[in-house]
Amino acid sequence: MFSIEKQIKETSFEGLSVQKIFKNENAETLLITLEKNYEFPEHSSPRDAFLVMLEGSVIFTIQNTDYALNCSDSFTFPAEEPHKVYAKENSKFLIIR
C-alpha cells in the first residue's frame, strides 16, 4: 500500500516529456520535464491547475504576459486558458489539476 517512488528524481531531460504520475476520480498530477531552450507549445488545461516548480527556470506565458518561474515557485491558472512554457534551463515541474 505504501511506497517510495524515485520517478521524479530519476527522470532525465530529453526535450519535452509529460508523464502522468498520479490520478484518481478528483485529480491528476503530471510531471513535466523540459530541456533548456525547449518549449511546451501553446495548449490549455481541461481543469484549473496548480504548477509547482521542482527544478530549473521557465517562462510561463498566458494572456500575453510572461511569468518567470524558478525552483520552489508555484503558479495557478484557469481551465481552458491557452498558455505555453519555455525552459531557460533544464526544468521539472508538477501540474496538479
CYANA upper distance limits for C-alpha pairs under 8 A (distance plus 0.5 A):
  6 LYS  CA     10 GLU  CA      6.53
  7 GLN  CA     11 THR  CA      6.47
  8 ILE  CA     31 LEU  CA      7.77
 11 THR  CA     33 THR  CA      8.24
 12 SER  CA     33 THR  CA      8.14
 13 PHE  CA     17 SER  CA      8.26
 13 PHE  CA     33 THR  CA      6.61
 13 PHE  CA     34 LEU  CA      6.90
 13 PHE  CA     35 GLU  CA      5.80
 13 PHE  CA     90 ASN  CA      7.32
 13 PHE  CA     91 SER  CA      8.50
 14 GLU  CA     33 THR  CA      8.28
 14 GLU  CA     34 LEU  CA      7.78
 14 GLU  CA     35 GLU  CA      6.55
 15 GLY  CA     33 THR  CA      8.15
 15 GLY  CA     34 LEU  CA      6.14
 15 GLY  CA     35 GLU  CA      5.29
 15 GLY  CA     36 LYS  CA      8.35
 15 GLY  CA     38 TYR  CA      6.51
 16 LEU  CA     32 ILE  CA      7.84
 16 LEU  CA     33 THR  CA      6.31
 16 LEU  CA     34 LEU  CA      5.20
 16 LEU  CA     35 GLU  CA      6.97
 16 LEU  CA     38 TYR  CA      7.49
 16 LEU  CA     39 GLU  CA      8.01
 16 LEU  CA     40 PHE  CA      7.27
 17 SER  CA     31 LEU  CA      8.44
 17 SER  CA     32 ILE  CA      6.15
 17 SER  CA     33 THR  CA      5.65
 17 SER  CA     34 LEU  CA      7.07
 18 VAL  CA     30 LEU  CA      7.10
 18 VAL  CA     31 LEU  CA      6.35
 18 VAL  CA     32 ILE  CA      5.20
 18 VAL  CA     33 THR  CA      7.21
 19 GLN  CA     30 LEU  CA      6.00
 19 GLN  CA     31 LEU  CA      5.64
 19 GLN  CA     32 ILE  CA      7.00
 20 LYS  CA     28 GLU  CA      7.80
 20 LYS  CA     29 THR  CA      6.56
 20 LYS  CA     30 LEU  CA      4.99
 20 LYS  CA     31 LEU  CA      6.85
 21 ILE  CA     28 GLU  CA      8.24
 21 ILE  CA     29 THR  CA      6.30
 21 ILE  CA     30 LEU  CA      6.22
 21 ILE  CA     31 LEU  CA      7.05
 22 PHE  CA     28 GLU  CA      5.88
 22 PHE  CA     29 THR  CA      5.56
 22 PHE  CA     30 LEU  CA      7.67
 23 LYS  CA     27 ALA  CA      6.35
 23 LYS  CA     28 GLU  CA      4.63
 23 LYS  CA     29 THR  CA      6.93
 24 ASN  CA     28 GLU  CA      6.89
 27 ALA  CA     96 ILE  CA      7.59
 27 ALA  CA     97 ARG  CA      5.97
 28 GLU  CA     96 ILE  CA      6.39
 28 GLU  CA     97 ARG  CA      6.05
 29 THR  CA     94 LEU  CA      7.10
 29 THR  CA     95 ILE  CA      6.08
 29 THR  CA     96 ILE  CA      5.02
 29 THR  CA     97 ARG  CA      7.00
 30 LEU  CA     94 LEU  CA      6.04
 30 LEU  CA     95 ILE  CA      5.55
 30 LEU  CA     96 ILE  CA      7.03
 31 LEU  CA     92 LYS  CA      7.59
 31 LEU  CA     93 PHE  CA      6.47
 31 LEU  CA     94 LEU  CA      5.27
 31 LEU  CA     95 ILE  CA      7.11
 32 ILE  CA     92 LYS  CA      6.16
 32 ILE  CA     93 PHE  CA      5.89
 32 ILE  CA     94 LEU  CA      6.67
 32 ILE  CA     95 ILE  CA      8.05
 33 THR  CA     90 ASN  CA      8.12
 33 THR  CA     91 SER  CA      6.23
 33 THR  CA     92 LYS  CA      4.99
 33 THR  CA     93 PHE  CA      7.17
 34 LEU  CA     38 TYR  CA      6.74
 34 LEU  CA     39 GLU  CA      7.79
 34 LEU  CA     40 PHE  CA      8.05
 34 LEU  CA     86 TYR  CA      8.45
 34 LEU  CA     87 ALA  CA      6.57
 34 LEU  CA     90 ASN  CA      6.47
 34 LEU  CA     91 SER  CA      5.75
 34 LEU  CA     92 LYS  CA      6.93
 35 GLU  CA     87 ALA  CA      6.88
 35 GLU  CA     89 GLU  CA      7.13
 35 GLU  CA     90 ASN  CA      4.96
 35 GLU  CA     91 SER  CA      6.82
 36 LYS  CA     87 ALA  CA      5.53
 36 LYS  CA     88 LYS  CA      5.97
 36 LYS  CA     89 GLU  CA      4.58
 36 LYS  CA     90 ASN  CA      5.00
 36 LYS  CA     91 SER  CA      7.74
 37 ASN  CA     86 TYR  CA      7.20
 37 ASN  CA     87 ALA  CA      5.79
 37 ASN  CA     88 LYS  CA      6.34
 37 ASN  CA     89 GLU  CA      7.31
 38 TYR  CA     86 TYR  CA      6.49
 38 TYR  CA     87 ALA  CA      6.18
 39 GLU  CA     84 LYS  CA      7.76
 39 GLU  CA     85 VAL  CA      6.10
 39 GLU  CA     86 TYR  CA      4.81
 39 GLU  CA     87 ALA  CA      6.82
 40 PHE  CA     84 LYS  CA      6.18
 40 PHE  CA     85 VAL  CA      5.55
 40 PHE  CA     86 TYR  CA      6.86
 41 PRO  CA     83 HIS  CA      8.43
 41 PRO  CA     84 LYS  CA      5.76
 41 PRO  CA     85 VAL  CA      7.40
 42 GLU  CA     82 PRO  CA      6.58
 42 GLU  CA     83 HIS  CA      5.59
 42 GLU  CA     84 LYS  CA      4.86
 42 GLU  CA     85 VAL  CA      8.23
 43 HIS  CA     82 PRO  CA      5.73
 43 HIS  CA     83 HIS  CA      6.17
 43 HIS  CA     84 LYS  CA      6.99
 44 SER  CA     79 ALA  CA      7.33
 44 SER  CA     80 GLU  CA      5.50
 44 SER  CA     81 GLU  CA      5.92
 44 SER  CA     82 PRO  CA      5.16
 44 SER  CA     83 HIS  CA      6.67
 45 SER  CA     49 ALA  CA      7.67
 45 SER  CA     78 PRO  CA      8.18
 45 SER  CA     79 ALA  CA      5.62
 45 SER  CA     80 GLU  CA      5.90
 45 SER  CA     81 GLU  CA      7.59
 45 SER  CA     82 PRO  CA      8.43
 46 PRO  CA     79 ALA  CA      5.80
 46 PRO  CA     80 GLU  CA      6.28
 47 ARG  CA     78 PRO  CA      7.38
 47 ARG  CA     79 ALA  CA      4.82
 47 ARG  CA     80 GLU  CA      7.62
 47 ARG  CA     97 ARG  CA      6.44
 48 ASP  CA     76 THR  CA      8.07
 48 ASP  CA     77 PHE  CA      6.49
 48 ASP  CA     78 PRO  CA      4.84
 48 ASP  CA     79 ALA  CA      4.82
 48 ASP  CA     97 ARG  CA      6.50
 49 ALA  CA     76 THR  CA      6.23
 49 ALA  CA     77 PHE  CA      6.01
 49 ALA  CA     78 PRO  CA      6.82
 49 ALA  CA     79 ALA  CA      7.46
 49 ALA  CA     95 ILE  CA      6.95
 49 ALA  CA     96 ILE  CA      6.13
 49 ALA  CA     97 ARG  CA      4.95
 50 PHE  CA     74 SER  CA      7.60
 50 PHE  CA     75 PHE  CA      6.34
 50 PHE  CA     76 THR  CA      5.00
 50 PHE  CA     77 PHE  CA      7.15
 50 PHE  CA     94 LEU  CA      8.47
 50 PHE  CA     95 ILE  CA      6.16
 50 PHE  CA     96 ILE  CA      5.59
 50 PHE  CA     97 ARG  CA      6.86
 51 LEU  CA     74 SER  CA      5.90
 51 LEU  CA     75 PHE  CA      5.58
 51 LEU  CA     76 THR  CA      6.65
 51 LEU  CA     93 PHE  CA      7.22
 51 LEU  CA     94 LEU  CA      6.05
 51 LEU  CA     95 ILE  CA      5.11
 51 LEU  CA     96 ILE  CA      6.90
 52 VAL  CA     72 SER  CA      7.16
 52 VAL  CA     73 ASP  CA      6.58
 52 VAL  CA     74 SER  CA      4.93
 52 VAL  CA     75 PHE  CA      7.17
 52 VAL  CA     93 PHE  CA      5.98
 52 VAL  CA     94 LEU  CA      5.65
 52 VAL  CA     95 ILE  CA      7.16
 53 MET  CA     57 SER  CA      8.44
 53 MET  CA     69 LEU  CA      7.64
 53 MET  CA     70 ASN  CA      6.80
 53 MET  CA     71 CYS  CA      5.49
 53 MET  CA     72 SER  CA      5.65
 53 MET  CA     73 ASP  CA      5.93
 53 MET  CA     74 SER  CA      6.67
 53 MET  CA     91 SER  CA      8.33
 53 MET  CA     92 LYS  CA      6.86
 53 MET  CA     93 PHE  CA      4.87
 53 MET  CA     94 LEU  CA      7.06
 54 LEU  CA     71 CYS  CA      5.83
 54 LEU  CA     72 SER  CA      6.38
 54 LEU  CA     91 SER  CA      7.92
 54 LEU  CA     92 LYS  CA      5.85
 54 LEU  CA     93 PHE  CA      5.57
 54 LEU  CA     94 LEU  CA      7.80
 55 GLU  CA     70 ASN  CA      7.79
 55 GLU  CA     71 CYS  CA      5.39
 55 GLU  CA     72 SER  CA      8.09
 55 GLU  CA     90 ASN  CA      7.96
 55 GLU  CA     91 SER  CA      5.52
 55 GLU  CA     92 LYS  CA      5.52
 55 GLU  CA     93 PHE  CA      7.35
 56 GLY  CA     70 ASN  CA      6.46
 56 GLY  CA     71 CYS  CA      6.10
 56 GLY  CA     87 ALA  CA      8.36
 56 GLY  CA     88 LYS  CA      8.12
 56 GLY  CA     89 GLU  CA      6.08
 56 GLY  CA     90 ASN  CA      5.98
 56 GLY  CA     91 SER  CA      4.59
 56 GLY  CA     92 LYS  CA      7.06
 57 SER  CA     68 ALA  CA      7.74
 57 SER  CA     69 LEU  CA      6.18
 57 SER  CA     70 ASN  CA      4.91
 57 SER  CA     71 CYS  CA      7.00
 57 SER  CA     87 ALA  CA      6.69
 57 SER  CA     88 LYS  CA      5.98
 57 SER  CA     89 GLU  CA      6.13
 57 SER  CA     90 ASN  CA      7.79
 57 SER  CA     91 SER  CA      6.47
 58 VAL  CA     68 ALA  CA      6.47
 58 VAL  CA     69 LEU  CA      5.85
 58 VAL  CA     70 ASN  CA      7.09
 58 VAL  CA     85 VAL  CA      7.03
 58 VAL  CA     86 TYR  CA      5.94
 58 VAL  CA     87 ALA  CA      4.89
 58 VAL  CA     88 LYS  CA      5.78
 58 VAL  CA     89 GLU  CA      7.63
 58 VAL  CA     91 SER  CA      7.56
 59 ILE  CA     66 ASP  CA      6.60
 59 ILE  CA     67 TYR  CA      6.00
 59 ILE  CA     68 ALA  CA      5.23
 59 ILE  CA     69 LEU  CA      6.71
 59 ILE  CA     85 VAL  CA      6.17
 59 ILE  CA     86 TYR  CA      5.62
 59 ILE  CA     87 ALA  CA      6.98
 59 ILE  CA     88 LYS  CA      7.63
 60 PHE  CA     66 ASP  CA      6.15
 60 PHE  CA     67 TYR  CA      5.57
 60 PHE  CA     68 ALA  CA      6.98
 60 PHE  CA     69 LEU  CA      7.60
 60 PHE  CA     83 HIS  CA      7.72
 60 PHE  CA     84 LYS  CA      6.50
 60 PHE  CA     85 VAL  CA      5.10
 60 PHE  CA     86 TYR  CA      7.11
 61 THR  CA     65 THR  CA      5.97
 61 THR  CA     66 ASP  CA      4.94
 61 THR  CA     67 TYR  CA      6.75
 61 THR  CA     83 HIS  CA      5.99
 61 THR  CA     84 LYS  CA      5.85
 61 THR  CA     85 VAL  CA      6.74
 62 ILE  CA     66 ASP  CA      7.21
 62 ILE  CA     81 GLU  CA      7.91
 62 ILE  CA     82 PRO  CA      6.97
 62 ILE  CA     83 HIS  CA      5.07
 62 ILE  CA     84 LYS  CA      7.40
 63 GLN  CA     81 GLU  CA      8.34
 63 GLN  CA     82 PRO  CA      8.02
 63 GLN  CA     83 HIS  CA      7.87
 69 LEU  CA     73 ASP  CA      6.43
 69 LEU  CA     74 SER  CA      8.07
 77 PHE  CA     81 GLU  CA      8.20
 87 ALA  CA     91 SER  CA      6.92
